[in-house]
Structure formats: structure tokens, C-alpha cells
């Protein structure tokens, strides 16, 4: 659970950046701004992958022996 809120924030940020990049490319926007937005999106996406992995590790960190002992 500790990473869930950060994961949601990063997913939303990546989605918003995708929309901004798409709209700028469609309207022939400033190439330098598009490049910076893509770099930011890549940075967020990399962090998102790390957070997803950390969450998975946290979720699977314990061994459940159940009541079969």
C-alpha cells in the first residue's frame, strides 16, 4: 500500500503529458517544448515503473504458511 498514491499520481501525470504532447504536435507547436515534455514524460514513466516494481515487491515480501503447519 505505501506506493499506491504515488503510482496514481505518476499515472495521471503521464496521461496529462501525453495529451499535452499530442495537442502540441497536432497544432505544430514549439519543437523545443515538445522535446522537454517528452523528456519529463520519460522521467515520470521510469519512476512509475520503479514504483510499480517496489509495490509488487512489497506485496510479495511475506510468505504465507497458512494453517497447515
C-alpha positions as CSV (number, residue, x, y, z in Angstrom):
1,X,0.0,0.0,0.0
2,X,2.8,2.5,0.6
3,X,3.3,3.2,-3.1
4,X,-0.3,3.3,-4.3
5,X,-0.8,7.1,-4.1
6,X,2.5,7.9,-5.8
7,X,1.7,5.4,-8.6
8,X,-1.7,7.0,-9.2
9,X,-0.1,10.5,-9.3
10,X,2.5,9.3,-11.8
11,X,-0.1,7.6,-14.0
12,X,-2.1,10.8,-14.1
13,X,0.9,12.9,-14.8
14,X,2.0,10.6,-17.7
15,X,-1.6,10.7,-19.1
16,X,-1.7,14.5,-18.9
17,X,1.7,14.9,-20.6
18,X,0.6,12.5,-23.3
19,X,-2.4,14.7,-24.0
20,X,-0.3,17.9,-24.0
21,X,2.3,16.4,-26.3
22,X,-0.4,15.1,-28.7
23,X,-2.1,18.5,-28.8
24,X,1.2,20.4,-29.4
25,X,2.2,18.0,-32.2
26,X,-1.2,18.3,-33.8
27,X,-1.1,22.1,-33.7
28,X,2.6,22.3,-34.9
29,X,3.7,23.6,-31.5
30,X,7.2,24.6,-30.4
31,X,9.5,21.6,-31.0
32,X,11.7,22.6,-28.0
33,X,8.7,22.5,-25.7
34,X,7.6,19.1,-27.1
35,X,11.1,17.7,-26.6
36,X,11.1,18.9,-22.9
37,X,7.6,17.5,-22.3
38,X,8.7,14.1,-23.8
39,X,11.8,14.1,-21.5
40,X,9.6,14.8,-18.5
41,X,7.2,12.1,-19.5
42,X,10.1,9.6,-19.9
43,X,11.4,10.5,-16.4
44,X,7.9,10.1,-14.9
45,X,7.4,6.8,-16.7
46,X,10.7,5.5,-15.5
47,X,9.8,6.4,-11.9
48,X,6.3,4.8,-12.4
49,X,8.0,1.5,-13.4
50,X,10.2,1.6,-10.3
51,X,7.2,2.4,-8.1
52,X,5.2,-0.5,-9.6
53,X,8.1,-2.8,-9.0
54,X,8.6,-1.6,-5.4
55,X,4.8,-2.1,-4.8
56,X,5.0,-5.6,-6.2
57,X,8.0,-6.4,-4.1
58,X,6.2,-5.0,-1.0
59,X,3.1,-7.0,-1.8
60,X,5.0,-10.3,-2.2
61,X,7.6,-9.8,0.5
62,X,5.9,-12.1,3.0
63,X,5.4,-15.8,2.9
64,X,2.0,-17.1,3.9
65,X,2.4,-20.5,5.5
66,X,-1.3,-20.7,6.2
67,X,-2.7,-23.1,8.9
68,X,-1.1,-26.2,7.5
69,X,1.8,-26.4,10.0
